[in-house]
Amino acid sequence: MRTVILHAAMSRQVVRIDDVLIDPLYEKRVDAKVGDFRSALGIPLMRENEPIGVIGLGRSAVDPFSEREIELTKTFASQAVIAIENARLLNELRQSTDDLSRRTADLTESLQQQTATSDVLKLISRSTFDLQAVLDTLVESAARLCGAPHGLIFRFDGTSARAVAAYNNVPGFKELWADNPVLPNRATATGRAIVERRAIHIPDVLSDPEYNPPKGALKRAQKLGQCRTTLVVPMLREGVPLGTITLWKTKVEPYTDKQIELVTTFADQAVIAIENVRLFEAEQQRKRELTESLEQQTATAKVLQVISRSTFDLQTVLSTLVESAARLCLTDQAALFLRDGDVYRMATTYGYAGDAAKYADMPPLRPDRTSMTGRVALEGKAVHVHDVLADPEYRANEYQQAFGYRTNLGVPLPPSRMSGCSRLSSSAPKS
């Protein structure tokens, strides 16, 4: 049996041996110990064309396995692969969720320790997931405590920095900096802080030989702001700039070391707020993905239960598959077409109103681009049409008018199983 299993795994194919005593596979093999079996069967468990296991069967008498028994065992092998993959995905999701929870807990503790030092930081901690409120409070508090009449917070996306929060500026000033991003270079204090990843303090920009905002909108912004003394502190996460806190005065009045240290603290708090929001959103996304995965696994289990109970009732299995696909994809209607010679006929549906008998009277579809089913059959891959009425090639008007769908998704059935396609449709155009 060991040889059958190894051969099935290595060949990635079904191995059937009617009688191991006369099969050449066992000649001169040390591991070919016949034992109590004569007929043997090995079915590989395949995932993405790679063997992950083998189902091995043996009979003590010479009694070759039939094609029906082989197909049934292959079905069990497919179910085993699905179960193994589902278990693997669930374990990964659980591990990711645990890791995310630990990171969130660590950052929350760090935030609580730092925000306890001042009333401003307490306000930030109460607005952990309202990032805009946090940034607005930060720039106002930093400016007031440092005696700066004006301030901006920029967010850096890896290419340029745009203003996202402002304090005490003329109308439209923040929008001007938002619509005309700052590049990471030494021509502006903000760009210089991003490049050097450290606080930039310029006592008088008019005396700085490198300070020269580019002509156009940024030059107009410099004139509107009437900047003379500026302080820019980068918001760094593990050395990577996320943005800056930018303060300036309209007169020459340098900032003190204590003020620079205070703005640096605010910059650190901004990073924590940004990171917490990112982690919170990531955790919510993970939860949504976990919920979706569990729903999919539940639906898969339901289908497998139907398959196991309805081995010879194909219609029940197909109907369950179509309904499960429709529910999981939040779609209005679903249908499954099977090939009948050179055409494709509707085999089962979900969500279609009216007399089901009329579906059998619908004209069959051919493998061409005039229908969703025909297009899937022609291309042999999933096809997604956002709006069939806006598709110049779509001509299956009788189907569309009868069922009222607009958005369609068609997926082919694997040719190794049966020829056909599954189609999901919605009554309103959407992605």
N, C-alpha and C positions, 0 to 999 in steps of 0.2 A: 504493500500500500504506500510505503514511503516513496518508492520510485514513481508511482502514479501521481502523487501529490507534487513532487519535485518537477516532474515532466510537465504537468499542467501549468505550474507557476512559471517555468522557464519558457515554455512555448506560447504562453498566453492563450491557449486554446483548450477546447474540451478534449480530454483523453479518455477513450473507452477501450478497454481490453476485455475481449470476450472470454479468453482463457489464458491466465498468466503462465501456465505451464508450456504453452506452445507459442507464446508471443515473443518475437525476437528482441523486444525491449528489455527482457529479463536475462538474456543470454550473457553470461560472463560478468554479471553485476554482483558485487559483494553485498550490496544492500538489498538485493531482491530476495527477501525472505518470504516465501509464499505464505506460510502460516496457515490460517484457517480459511482463506478466501481463494476463489478461482476467477470470478468475474469482478472487474473493478471499473470505477468511474471517477474521474477527477474533473471538477468544474472550477476554474479560476475566478476569484473575486477581483474585478477590475475597477480601478478608479483612475480616470484620465489616462487610460491606456497602460496603466502600471498595475501589476498584481499585488494585492495586499493580503491575500489569503487564498485558500483552496477548500472547497467542499469535497471530501473523499468518501466514496461509498464502495462497499465490497460485499460480495455474496460467496458463501461457502461452497455453493455448487456452480457448475457452469450454466449460468442463466443470464445471457447478455442483456444489458439495459436497453429498453426500447426508446425510440425517438420521443415519445410522449413523456417518458420518465426523465429523459435528458432535458427537455424543454421545461418541465416542472422544476427540476433541480436548478436550472439556469434562472428561473424566476426567483427561487429562494436565494440564489446567489446575489441577484440584483437587490433584493430586499435587505440582505445582510450588508451590502455595500452602503445602502442608504442609511441603515441604522448606525453603522460605524461612523460614517461621515457626520451624521447628525450629532452623535455623541462627541465627536471631536470638536465640531463647531460650538456646541454648548459649553464644553470645557474651556475653550478659548475665550468665549464671551464672559464666562464666570471669572476667569483669571484677569481679563482686561478690566472688568467692573471692579474687582477687588483692588487691583493696582490703582485704578482711578480714584476709588474711595480713599485709599491710603494717602495718595498725593493731595487730594482735596482736604483731608483732615490735617495734614502737615501744614499746608498753606494757610488754612483757616486759623490754626493755632499761632502761626507766625504773625498773621494779621492782627489777631487779638492782642498779642504782646506789644506790638508796635503802636497800635491805635490807643492803647491805654495811657500813653504819655501825654496826650493833649485832647482838648475838646474837639479840635478839628479832625483828628484822626478817629475819634469816636463817631463823628458824623459820617466819615468815610466808611467805617465798619458797618454802620446801619444801612448804607446804600450799596452793599457789596455787588448786587446784581443789576444796579442801575448805573451803568458805566458813565453815561453822559452827565448825570447829576454829580458823580464823583469827580469827574474832570472839571466841571464848572466850579465846584467847591474848591478843588485844589488850586486852580489858577487864581481864583479870587483870594483865597487865604494866603498863598505864597506872595502875591503882589502886595496885599495889605501889610503882612508881617515884615516884608522887606522894604516897605516904603516906596514901592514902584507903582506909578499911576496907571500902568497898562501891562497887560499880559496876554499871552496866547499859549495854547498847547497844540503841538503838531503831532500827528501820527505818521510814522514812517513805514512804507510798505515794501521796503527793500530797494526801491528805485528812487522815490521822491517823497517829500513830506508835505502834508496838507493840514491846514488849521482845522481843528475840530472843537475847540472851546476857546472862549475869549472873555476878557474882563476889561470893562471901561474903555471901549474903543468907539470911534465914530461909526455911524450906521454903514453897513456894507463892508467894513474893514476886514472882518473875519472871512466873509465870503470871497473877498479879493484874494486872500492868501489861500483859501480853499480851492478856488478855481485856477490859481496859478501856483502850482507846487514848487517847493524849494528843492533844488538838486543838492546832493551831498558834495559840496566843494567849499573852498575857503572864501568865496566871495560874500557869503552871508554868515552871521554868527550861528544861525540854526544849522546851516549846511556844514559849518566847520565843526560844531559839536558832534554831529553825526559821524563825520569822517574820523575825528580824533577820539571819539568815545570818552570824552571827559568834559567837565564844565568849562565853558568859554566865557571869560569876563573881559569885556572891552570897555575901559573907562570913558573913551571918547571915540566913537566910530569915525568921526571926521579926521582923526589923527592916525587911524589905522590904515597902513598902505595897502592891505589886502582886502579891506572891506569895500566891496563895489557891487551892489546888487545889479543884475542885468537890466538893460533898458526894457521899457515896456511896463507891464503891470506891476512887477516887483519894485521897480524904481518909483512908480507912483505910490505904492504902498509905503515905501520908506519915507517919502515926503509927507504923506498923510499922518503917519505915526510920529514924525519929527523926532526920531530916535537919536539920542546922543550917547547915553550910557546903557549898555545892555549886558544881561546875564542869561546864558542859555545852559541848561543842565540836561544831558541826555537821559532818557529812560531806558535803562539797559536790563535785559534779561539774559543772564549767562553770557554777558559780553556783546550781545546782539542788540542794536538800537531799535526800540519800538517807537520812538518819537522824542520830543523835547518839551521842557517847560521853558518858555521864553519870556523874560521880563525886560522892560526898558523904561528909561526916564527921558524926559524931554530936555533935561539939563545935565551937565557934567557933574555927576555925583556917584563916585564908585561905591560898589557894594562891599560890605565887610566880610571877613572870613566866616563869621558866625551866620550871616545871612546866606552865604553860599552853601554852608553846611546844612542850613534849614531847607533850602530849596532842593538840595540833594536828597534829604529825607523825604520830602514830598514826591520827588521823582521815584524813589523806591516804593512809596505807597501806591503811586499810579501804576507801577509795574505789577504789584500784587493785585490791585483791582482789575487790571486788564487780564492777568493770568487767571484770576478766580472766575471771571466771566467766561474766559475761554474754556476753562475746565468744567464750569457749570454747563455750558452749552455742549461740550463734548460728552459730559455725563448724561445729559438729556438725550443726546443723539444715540449714545450707547444703549440707553434704556429703550428708546424707540426701536433700535435694531434688535435688541434682545426680545422685545415683545413681538416684533415681526417674525423673528426666527422661531420663537415658541409657537406662534400661530401657524407658521409653515410646517413645523414638526407635527403639530396636532393634526393638521390637514393631511399630512403625509401618512401619519399613523392611521387616520380614518380610511384613507384609500387602501392602505395595506390590509387593514381589517376586512374591507369589502372584497379585496382580491382574494384573501385567504378563505373567505366564506362563500365567494362566488366564482370559484374556479372555472365553471362552465357557463357562467352568466355574463358574457362580455358586455351586454348592453348596460347592466347595472354598474359595472366597473367604469365604463366610459362616461356614463352620466355623472357618477361621483367625481371623476377626474375633472370634468368640465365645470361642474358646480364649484369645486374647491378652487380651481384656478380663477374663476370669476370672483368669488368672495375675497380671496387673498389679494387680488389686483384691484378691488373696489370698482369693478366694471359693471355695466348695466346688463349686458348680454354676452353670451358665449355660445360657440357652436364647434362641433368637431366633424370634419369631413374625412371620408375614407375613399381611397381610390377604387374605382370600378372600371377596370379596363383602361381606357385612355381618358376617362373623365373622373371627377370627384363629386361625390354625393354627400349631402348632409346626413350624418349618422345619429347625432344627438345634440340637444340644445339646452340652454339655461337662460331664463329671464325673457324668453320670447312670449309675448301675449297672443291670445287668440287660439284658434283650433290648431293643435299640433299636427293634425293630419295634412294640413296644407303644405307643411314643410317638405313632405315627400313629393309633392307636385312641382316644387321649384325646379327649374332647369339645372342640369348638371353643369359644373364648371370645368373648363379646360386649363391646362397649364400654360397660361399666357399672362400678360400684364394688365388685362382688362378687369380683373377681379383680385381681391386680396388672396383668396385661396389659390387662384391660378398663379399669382405672382410668387407665393411661397413655394408652390410645387415647382415652378420654373427655376427659381434661384436656389432652392434647397437650403434656405436660411431664414431667420426671423425677419419679418418686414413690419415696420411701424409707419402708419400713415396718419398724420395728425387730423386731417380733414379730407374724407374721400370726395366731397363735393368740390374741393379745390385742387384735386389731383387730375391733371389733364389726361392721364392714361386710364383712369377708372371708368368702366363701362357697365358694371353689374348693377344697373339701375333698378331692375326688378327686385333684387334682394334689398337694396338700400331703401326703396320706397315701401316695401312690405314691412321692414323691421325698424326703419327710422334711425339707424346708427350713423355716426359721423366719424368718430375716431376708431381706428382699427389696429389691432396687433395680431399678426399671424405667426405661428411657430410650427415648423414641420415636425412630424413624428419621425423618430429614427427609422431608417429603412430596414434595419435589422429586426425591428419589432413588427411594424406594419406600415404601409404607405398611407399617408394622409397628412392633415394638418389641423391644429387647433387654433381657433380664432376668437379673440376677445374684442368687444366693441362697446363704445359709449355713445349715448345719444347726443352729446354736445362735444364740440372740438376741444381737445385738451391733450397735453403731453402724457 
